[in-house]
Amino acid sequence: MEQVAVVIGGGQTLGAFLSEGLAEAGYKVAVADLNVANAREVADRINGRYGEGRAAGFRVDATDEQSVMALAEAVDRHFGQVNALVYSAGIARAAPITQFALNDFDLSLQVNLVGYFLCAREFSKLMIRDGVAGRIIQINSKSGKVGSKHNAGYSAAKFGGVGLTQSLALDLADYGITVHSLMLGNLLKSPMFQSLIPQYADKLGLQPDQVEQYYVDKVPLKRGCDYQDVLNVLLFYTSDKASYCTGQSINITGGQVMF
């Protein structure tokens, strides 16, 4: 049976790119997103390129326990097994701590951390049931290793993701299931980063058109993180070549973070 990957947040931006990259690498892909129309559009694009039945789109609210449980059941019915889970859902809200709204802080925790927990819990059950030496990958951030000014909610959730990844790795090692977090540098061209440019400009005292270069200058390799950089590392850690690695937080930061 062909391997099956589930991508949470797969209906747009980085998640959509990873869904298509996994399909190109030979996986069948369950594209799951809060916006089911986006998820189905990505799945249709994959099917058009790689053949009917390579992908299917599903709706999920990763912060809702019942929704995640229903997704796991639906994916199981459709594909019959799960070999890899990629948690790519994320959200960021920026504000100084004195102005950081509790609702925004809680939303960051729910989407970036609680959703990861729920999805890992439900899909690892399927892997264990089927005796699959599966792979669980969280899309994290360098903000999960170093604090981020005006990003208290996002950074707190991402730090939590590292601890959760290590705990999941210990829980699931007996089943041959490995778990990792990918710690991304700034995806300068992503909609999330672009949406925060006005706030970053204000924070840094720069003009908006200077913000990207400011962040490029902080990277030893002198460029932002690209979607392809993420996919390259993801494909290695979902492969058998990484079967002896688990519980790691892998930097994809161009040298900006080195621990």
N, C-alpha and C positions, 0 to 999 in steps of 0.2 A: 504494500500500500504506500502511495506517495505521502511524503511528509506534509503536515498541515501546520501553518503558522497563523496565529491570531494576533491582529494588530489593533490595539485599543487606541482610539484617536486616529484611525487610519483614513478618515475621510477627507483630510485636507493637509496641506503644507508638508512638513517633515513626515508625518504619519503616512500620507498618501505616497510619498516618494519611497519610503521603506516598504510599503505594501507591494508596490510595483517591482522594487528591487528583489524582494523575496520571491515573487512570482518568476522573475527572470532567472533566479538561481534554482528554480525547480520546485518550489513549494506551491501547494495549494494554499490560498489565503482567505481567511475570514476577516473581512474589513469591518470593524465595529466602530461606530461613532454616534455621538448624541444626535447629529444631523444625519438621519438615515438616508436622505436623498443623496448627500455627498458620498456616503459609504457605498451606495449602490452604483453611483456614477463611477467611482474608482474601480469597483468590481467589474462593471461592464467594460471599462477600458482594458482591464487585465484580460478578460475573456476574449475581447476582440483581438488582442495582440497574441495571446498564448493558447487560445482554444477554449471553447465553451466548457464550463465546469471547473475552471482553474480558480475561480474566486466567487464569493458571495458577500453581499452587504447585509449588515445587521444593525439594528439600533441598540444602543446601550447608554444608560446614565451610570457612569462608573462610580458615582458617589452613592448610588442607591442599591442596597443589598439585594433586593428582589429582582431588580433589573439585571444585575450581574449574574445572579443565579439562573435567570431565564435565558440570558445570552449563552451561558455554558451549556445549558440543555439544548438550545437551538443549534449551536455549532456542533455538538455531539451528534444530534440527529442528522444533520446535513453532511458532515464529513466523516463521522465515525471515530475519529481520534484527534488528539492535539499533540504536536511535537514541540512547538515553540510558542511562547507568549511574549509579545513585545508591548510594554506599557508606554505609549507615547502621548497619552493625554496630559495636558498641562495648561496652567494659567498663571499669569503674573499681574500683580497690582502694585504700583509704585507710589510711595508717599513717605515723607519724614515720619518717624515713629510717633511724634507728638500729634500727627494728623492721621495716623493709620486707623482706619475704621475696623471695628471688630468683625463686621460682616466680611470685609475683604480678607482679613487674616484667616478667618474660618474657611472661606471659600478656597484659599490657597491650600490649606491643610486637607480639605475634603478632596479636591481634584488631584493634587500632586502626591498625596500620601495615602489617604483612606482608600481612594479608588485603586491604587496599586495593591494595597493589602487585600481588598476584596477580590480582585481579579486573580492575583497569585493564589489565593486560597481556593477559589473555585476551580481554576484550570489545573492546578496541581493535583486535585482529586481525580481528574480524568486521567492524567499521566500515571498516577499511582495505580489506579484501577487496571489500566492496560499494560502495566509494566514497561512504560515508555521512559527511557532516559532523556527526559525533556530538558528544554532550555527556557529559562525565564530571564528576560532582559528588561530592566527599567531604563527609560531615557531620562537621565538626570542632568546635572549641570555643574559647572565649576562652583556655582553658588551653594552646592552641597558640600564643598570642602573649605571654602573661604566665605566669610560673611559678605553681604552685598548691601551697600548703603542705599537706604530708601526702599529696600526690598525685603523687609523683615519676614513677611508671611511666606514668600517664595523660598527664601534661604532656609528658614526654619523647617519647612516641609521637605526640602531637598536634603538637608542634613538628616532628617528623620528617615528618608529613603535609603540612605547608606546603612543605617542601623538595621532597618527592616531587611534589606538585601542580605546582610551578614547573618541575621537570625533565620531567614528563610533558607539560606544555604546550609546552615547547620541542621535545620529541621528536615530538609529534603535530601541530604547527602546519602542517607541509607538507601534511597531509591534511585540513585544515579542521576538525579535532577540537579542541574547547576543553575546558579542565580548570580547575575551581575548587574551593576549599574554602570551606564556609560555617562561620563561626566563631560558634558559638551562645553566648548568655548562659545563665544558669542556668534550666534547664527545671524549675521548682520543683515542678510537679505530676507529673513523670515518676517512674516506679518506681525508676530509677537514683538520682535525687536523694533521693527519700524513703527509700531503703534506707540512705543515708549520713548521714541526720540524726543518729542517735545518736553517730556518730563526729565529725561537725561540732560537735555540742553540746559534746562533751568537749574538742575542740580549742579552741573559742571561750569556754569557761566559761559556757555558756548552758543554759537549760532547753530540751529538745527543741522545745517549742511556740513558742520564740522564734527559732528558726533561720531560718525562711522570712522573717520580717520583717527580720532582720539583713541578709539578702542583697538584699531589696527596697530597703532603705535605701541600698545601695551603687550603685543604678542611677539615673542622672539622670532617666529617664522613669518611675521609681517603680513598676515592675512587673517580674515575671519574664518570661522568654521563653516564648511559647506555640507550640504546634505549628503554628498557622496562620501565625505570623510566618515560620517556616521555610519552609512551603509557598509563601508569597507570593514569597519571594526565589528559591526553587528554580525556580518556574515561569518567572520572568523569565530566569534564566541558562540554562535549557534551551531557550529560545525563540530564534527568529531575531533578535529585538530585541537580543540580547546577542552577536551573531555576531562583533563586533569586540573582544570582551573575552576574555582568557584568562590563566591563571596567577595569578588573583587570590585573595586570602583575604578574604572579605567578612564584615564584622562584622554580627551580628544580636544586639546586646548592649544595646540601649536607651541607648547612649551610654557604657556602662561602659568600653569599650575603643574608642579613636578613631584607631588607626593600623593 
